[in-house]
Amino acid sequence: MINRFTLAGFLVFSTLKADILPLTQRYFHHEDQGHSYVRGTYMIILSDTSLQTYLTDDNTGNFVEFKKSQGYNVVIQNFNDVGGTANNLKSYLQWYVEEQDPLLEYVLLVGDVNGNYAIPSFYIGSYNENEDDVTDYPYTFFGDDVTENRFFIGRWSIRQVQDLISLKMRSIQYIKMDAISDYSYLNRGLLVAGNYNGEDDAPNTWPVTPVWTSLWLQDEWYNYGYSEVDTAFFHPQNQNTENAKIASSWNTGVGVINYRGWGDANGWHKPYFHRENIDELTNGWKIPIVMSFVCNTGDFGNNIEQSFGEYMLKAGSISNPKGAAAMIGPSDLDTDTRFNNVMCGVMWDELLEGRVPELGPALHAGKKAIAIEFPGYAVNGQNISEFYHHVYGVLGDPSLPVWLKEPGDLSADIEQNPSLGQSYLSTVITNESGNPIMDVVGALMYDGELVGKGLSNQNGILDIDFENISEGETLYLYLNKPQYFQKQIELSFSTDDGSAFTSDPYEIPSPQSSITYNFYDSNSGSENAPVYNWVEISDVGTNLGLTDDSHITDVGIGFDFPYYGEVFNSMTVCSNGWASFLPCLDGDNNGECNSLSHFFNN
């Protein structure tokens, strides 16, 4: 039984039987742990109090009311009112989440690190360069474990009021899509990648995994159901720096763009796409989310006026935008391919497999993977997992659910009889096929304020209690679920029959799998265990002189080997643990590779 009470003008939930956690923690719980979950609090930190007028302006979109319709309790705080320094803001956030509201899910900083609308940040030393990298991540954790954040953070890096209006409108329109009528562009994606590490290095020493990772992601997108995945790749077999496919695909419309390769605060170098190229875009309100896993592109503290990431969120005009709705990128100038690949791969796994649908948490899942793949690993005294937690961030609204193809539609059986005879509602949420949908956030609004909310359970049942509403009033129920359009349902509160509110139990279903894998260790004593005989290859093999992310072609194997109907006597070998009888894995994506990847590990 959930009891609701009011604190500081917004809804707070408590329970006598189970802990209630923010919905973002549900994304990382794959088995039932006895918790209940609720859409929590969205806090906006304004660099100046005058900005609130523009934030809530109805003519350009009331951002606060919009976030409430998504089920968030919205708190607005002025930066100067909490001490006016980065450390004081961090202390305030710690006090708030530990003493006032443990359901804080997201914090949005509205301001640049300097200028007329400033909210300062923190800095961490780079392990590869003699520089300090800007980071907002320290605002989110308060203990010794850097990787355990309490909430997720993003920044609207504004220098003028028009920047705020533009970013606000993009965040609202990315979800509502009122300005467009054809949503099929979300079924398309764009992959950009460059195998390159500097003009002084020979092409056969260039890293290969940026393109290789992108080819893997292309397969993942197609398997997910994308209708078209455009590619713009730079590699030894295609050293075309200017690739018109980037702009043409972006202009036609894509839902997501992913980059791996070579760049800095000006933009992507191989293939070339910089800030000035964003000015030439004509994508309008077909605004994608951009994942830029490459050096410096998200550096909002760079000494140039605006980094590549900042620029793509503010280019164009308020009515005719260019660029993107939000982006992921790092502030460090010299990130490493092997760590970027891991973050990129795991983030996309979590998104495509439906576990972590929102931008900030999805990035965090990618960050956590570095600690798993490289436990305790340090370079020049810098813990790598902690470092990448710091330097990668979200420019834009961190709560945005990433569209993966054209959204579906939600329905509620309450639409058949939208008259309420009690001060609560219970309805079943289904999709177009009539299947019940779990984890739909229901937000009940009255006169622009959030008066009740709930989360649908495993049977699609959504229960919401409310109070202090007069009979005869009109309420609006908003349904929110990633990969579905936001649904608005008008309800009439006709009378209250006095019946008691009860909520249906919420339980995370056990994972279902039709495939069983059995592993038998050679030392287990099982009759099915293999006989293991280790042969140290360094004693008998030939050292190919490979370094990190390098490869070599035409390695003779000393005999003819039939493979897929052809005969080979040489191979391409990569230091990342794969080999191929074809040369395509050095960057050429035209054709089948038939790779041998048993020991693949970047």
SVG drawing of the C-alpha trace seen along z (x, -y; Angstrom):
<svg xmlns="http://www.w3.org/2000/svg" viewBox="-20 -38 80 77">
<polyline fill="none" stroke="black" stroke-width="0.4" points="0.0,0.0 1.5,-3.3 0.8,-6.4 1.3,-9.8 2.1,-13.0 3.1,-16.5 6.4,-18.2 7.4,-21.6 4.6,-21.6 5.2,-18.4 4.4,-14.7 6.5,-12.4 5.8,-8.7 6.5,-6.5 5.6,-2.9 5.3,-0.6 6.0,2.6 8.9,2.0 11.4,-0.5 10.5,-2.9 13.2,-3.7 13.5,-6.1 12.6,-4.5 16.1,-5.0 17.3,-2.4 14.7,0.0 16.7,0.0 19.6,1.7 17.5,4.3 16.9,7.3 15.3,9.5 12.7,8.6 14.2,7.3 11.1,6.4 11.2,2.8 8.5,0.5 9.5,-2.2 8.3,-5.7 9.2,-8.5 11.2,-10.8 12.4,-14.4 13.8,-16.5 15.9,-19.4 16.8,-22.4 19.7,-24.6 19.4,-28.1 22.5,-30.3 20.2,-33.3 16.6,-33.7 15.5,-35.7 15.7,-32.5 12.7,-30.9 10.4,-33.2 11.7,-31.8 11.8,-28.2 8.0,-28.3 6.9,-30.5 3.8,-28.9 4.5,-30.4 7.7,-28.5 6.8,-25.5 6.5,-25.3 9.4,-23.0 8.4,-22.7 4.8,-21.7 6.1,-19.3 8.4,-17.5 5.5,-17.2 3.4,-15.6 6.2,-13.0 5.7,-12.2 8.5,-14.2 8.3,-16.4 10.1,-19.5 12.3,-21.6 13.9,-24.8 16.8,-26.2 18.9,-29.4 22.6,-28.8 23.4,-31.9 20.9,-31.0 22.9,-27.8 26.2,-29.5 27.3,-30.5 30.3,-28.1 30.7,-24.6 31.6,-23.2 28.6,-24.9 26.3,-23.5 27.7,-20.0 27.1,-20.4 23.5,-21.5 22.8,-18.5 24.2,-16.1 22.0,-17.7 19.0,-17.6 19.2,-13.9 20.3,-12.7 18.1,-14.7 15.1,-16.0 14.4,-13.8 16.0,-10.4 14.0,-10.2 16.1,-12.8 16.7,-11.3 18.0,-14.0 19.8,-17.4 19.9,-19.8 22.4,-22.7 21.3,-25.7 24.4,-27.8 27.9,-27.6 31.1,-27.4 31.7,-31.1 30.0,-34.1 26.8,-36.0 25.0,-32.8 27.6,-30.7 27.5,-27.6 31.1,-26.5 32.2,-22.9 35.1,-20.7 38.3,-19.5 40.3,-16.3 43.8,-15.9 44.2,-14.0 46.3,-10.8 47.5,-11.3 47.8,-15.1 49.1,-17.9 45.7,-19.4 42.8,-19.5 39.4,-18.2 36.1,-19.8 33.6,-17.5 30.1,-17.9 30.2,-14.3 31.5,-15.2 28.1,-16.8 26.5,-13.3 28.5,-11.3 29.4,-11.9 31.4,-8.9 34.8,-7.4 33.4,-5.2 33.5,-7.5 31.4,-5.1 28.4,-5.1 26.4,-8.2 23.2,-9.2 21.5,-10.8 22.2,-11.7 23.3,-15.1 23.2,-17.0 23.9,-20.6 22.3,-23.2 25.5,-25.2 23.8,-28.6 25.4,-32.0 22.2,-33.9 18.5,-33.6 18.0,-32.4 20.2,-29.4 17.8,-28.5 14.8,-28.8 16.4,-26.7 17.5,-23.9 14.1,-23.9 12.2,-23.6 14.4,-20.8 14.0,-18.8 10.2,-19.1 9.8,-18.6 12.1,-15.6 9.4,-13.8 6.2,-15.4 7.2,-15.8 4.3,-18.4 6.3,-20.1 6.5,-17.0 4.0,-14.6 6.2,-11.8 8.0,-9.9 9.5,-7.3 13.0,-9.0 13.4,-7.4 13.7,-4.0 17.0,-5.2 20.4,-5.7 23.8,-7.0 27.2,-5.5 30.4,-7.6 33.8,-6.2 37.5,-6.8 40.4,-4.4 43.2,-6.9 45.8,-7.9 47.9,-10.7 49.6,-11.7 53.0,-10.5 51.9,-6.9 51.6,-4.5 48.0,-3.3 48.8,0.3 49.3,-1.0 46.0,-2.9 43.5,-1.4 40.9,0.7 38.3,1.0 36.4,-2.3 35.1,-0.9 34.9,2.6 32.8,1.5 30.6,-0.5 30.1,2.5 29.0,4.5 26.6,1.7 25.3,1.6 24.4,5.3 22.8,4.6 20.6,1.8 19.5,3.9 18.7,6.8 16.7,4.4 14.6,3.6 16.1,0.4 15.0,-0.1 18.3,-1.9 21.7,-2.4 23.9,-4.8 27.7,-4.7 30.5,-7.2 33.8,-5.5 37.4,-6.6 40.1,-3.8 43.1,-2.8 41.0,-1.6 38.9,-4.7 40.9,-7.8 38.2,-10.2 38.2,-12.9 35.1,-14.7 32.2,-12.4 28.9,-14.0 26.9,-11.1 27.1,-12.6 25.2,-15.8 22.8,-14.1 21.8,-11.4 21.5,-13.9 19.3,-16.2 17.1,-13.4 16.5,-12.5 17.9,-9.9 17.0,-9.1 20.5,-8.3 24.0,-9.1 27.1,-7.3 30.7,-8.3 33.9,-6.4 37.3,-7.6 39.4,-10.8 38.5,-14.3 38.6,-17.2 36.5,-20.2 36.1,-21.4 34.4,-18.1 35.1,-14.9 38.4,-14.8 38.1,-11.5 35.9,-11.8 35.7,-15.6 32.6,-17.1 33.1,-20.3 31.1,-23.1 30.9,-24.9 29.4,-21.8 26.6,-22.0 25.7,-25.4 25.0,-23.9 22.5,-21.3 18.8,-21.5 17.4,-18.8 14.9,-21.1 12.9,-19.4 14.2,-15.9 16.6,-16.2 18.6,-13.1 20.6,-12.2 24.3,-12.0 26.7,-9.7 30.2,-11.0 32.7,-8.5 35.8,-10.5 38.1,-13.0 37.1,-16.4 33.8,-16.7 31.8,-17.2 34.2,-19.7 31.9,-22.5 35.0,-24.0 37.1,-24.3 38.9,-27.6 37.1,-27.9 33.8,-29.7 31.7,-26.6 32.7,-22.9 31.3,-20.7 28.8,-19.2 27.6,-22.6 27.3,-24.0 25.2,-21.1 22.5,-21.8 22.1,-25.5 22.7,-25.9 20.0,-27.3 17.2,-29.4 14.5,-28.8 11.9,-28.0 14.3,-26.2 16.9,-24.2 20.0,-22.5 21.9,-19.7 20.7,-17.6 18.5,-17.4 21.2,-16.1 24.7,-14.5 27.1,-12.4 30.8,-13.2 34.0,-13.5 35.9,-16.6 39.3,-14.9 41.5,-15.5 43.1,-12.1 40.7,-9.3 41.7,-5.8 40.0,-3.6 39.8,-0.5 37.9,-2.3 35.7,-4.2 34.7,-0.9 33.7,0.7 31.5,-2.2 30.0,-2.5 29.2,1.2 27.7,1.7 25.7,-1.5 24.1,-0.4 23.5,3.1 21.5,1.6 19.5,-0.6 18.7,2.0 17.9,4.7 15.4,2.4 17.0,2.4 18.2,-1.2 16.1,-3.5 17.1,-7.0 20.2,-8.9 22.0,-9.6 21.5,-6.1 22.5,-4.5 25.8,-6.4 26.4,-5.4 25.9,-1.7 28.7,-2.2 30.9,-3.7 30.3,-0.9 31.5,1.6 35.0,0.1 35.4,1.2 34.3,4.7 36.5,5.0 39.5,3.2 39.2,3.8 41.5,1.6 43.4,0.6 45.4,-2.6 47.5,-4.7 50.0,-7.1 48.5,-6.8 45.0,-7.6 42.3,-5.0 40.7,-4.5 37.2,-3.6 37.0,-6.6 38.5,-8.9 35.9,-8.0 33.1,-8.4 34.3,-12.0 35.1,-13.1 32.1,-11.6 28.8,-13.6 25.5,-14.6 25.0,-17.9 21.2,-18.3 18.4,-16.8 19.9,-13.6 16.4,-12.2 15.5,-11.9 14.4,-8.5 16.3,-7.6 14.0,-6.9 14.9,-3.6 12.7,-3.4 9.2,-5.0 7.3,-5.0 4.2,-2.9 0.9,-3.9 -0.4,-3.2 -4.0,-2.6 -5.8,-2.5 -9.2,-0.8 -10.2,-3.9 -10.7,-5.6 -13.9,-3.6 -15.4,-5.3 -13.3,-8.5 -15.5,-9.4 -14.1,-8.9 -16.4,-7.9 -13.7,-7.9 -10.6,-9.9 -8.3,-7.4 -8.0,-5.5 -7.1,-2.1 -6.6,-1.2 -4.8,1.4 -2.3,0.1 -1.8,2.0 0.0,1.6 -1.4,1.8 -1.5,5.6 -3.5,5.5 -0.6,6.7 -0.2,5.3 2.8,2.9 4.9,2.7 6.6,-0.4 4.4,-3.0 4.6,-6.2 1.2,-7.7 1.1,-11.4 -2.3,-12.9 -2.4,-16.7 -4.8,-19.3 -4.5,-23.0 -0.9,-22.4 0.1,-20.7 1.0,-17.1 -1.6,-15.8 -0.9,-12.0 1.3,-9.5 2.0,-5.8 3.8,-3.0 2.1,-0.2 2.9,3.3 3.7,6.6 0.1,6.9 -0.2,3.4 -2.2,2.2 -1.7,-1.5 -3.1,-2.8 -3.1,-6.5 -4.4,-8.1 -5.2,-11.8 -6.9,-14.2 -8.1,-17.8 -9.8,-17.9 -13.4,-19.2 -16.1,-17.1 -16.9,-18.1 -13.3,-19.1 -11.4,-17.9 -8.1,-16.1 -5.6,-14.9 -3.8,-11.6 -0.5,-11.4 1.0,-8.0 4.8,-7.9 6.9,-4.9 10.1,-4.9 9.5,-3.8 5.9,-5.0 4.2,-8.3 3.2,-10.3 -0.6,-9.7 -3.0,-12.3 -6.4,-11.2 -9.0,-13.7 -10.9,-12.5 -13.9,-13.9 -14.0,-13.7 -17.7,-13.2 -18.0,-12.1 -16.1,-10.4 -17.9,-7.3 -15.6,-7.1 -14.0,-3.8 -10.5,-3.1 -7.5,-3.2 -5.5,0.0 -2.6,0.6 -1.9,3.8 1.4,5.5 4.5,4.7 6.9,7.5 9.7,7.7 9.2,10.9 11.9,13.5 14.1,13.5 12.9,16.0 15.4,17.9 14.9,20.8 18.6,21.4 20.7,23.2 24.5,23.1 26.5,25.6 30.2,25.0 32.5,27.7 35.9,26.6 38.8,29.0 39.5,29.2 35.9,29.7 36.1,33.5 33.0,33.8 32.8,36.6 32.0,34.0 35.1,31.9 37.6,31.6 41.2,32.7 43.1,29.4 46.7,29.1 48.2,25.6 50.8,24.9 52.7,21.7 52.8,20.2 55.5,17.6 57.9,20.6 57.1,21.9 55.3,19.1 56.5,16.0 56.1,12.5 54.3,10.3 55.3,7.1 51.7,6.0 50.9,3.1 47.5,1.9 44.8,1.6 47.2,2.6 47.0,5.3 49.1,6.9 48.1,8.4 49.4,11.3 50.7,13.3 51.6,16.6 50.3,19.7 52.6,22.2 49.9,24.4 46.6,24.1 43.5,23.9 40.0,24.4 37.4,22.0 33.9,21.3 34.6,22.8 37.8,21.0 41.5,21.8 43.8,19.5 47.4,19.5 47.7,16.1 45.7,14.1 45.1,10.6 45.8,10.6 44.8,7.9 46.2,7.4 42.6,7.2 42.2,11.0 40.7,11.6 42.0,12.8 40.5,13.0 41.4,14.7 40.1,11.6 41.7,8.1 38.4,6.3 38.9,6.1 41.6,3.5 38.7,1.1 36.9,2.0 33.3,2.7 32.4,3.8 31.8,7.5 31.8,10.4 34.7,10.7 34.3,14.3 36.3,13.3 37.8,15.6 37.1,13.7 37.2,16.3 39.8,14.3 38.4,10.8 39.0,8.3 39.9,4.7"/>
</svg>
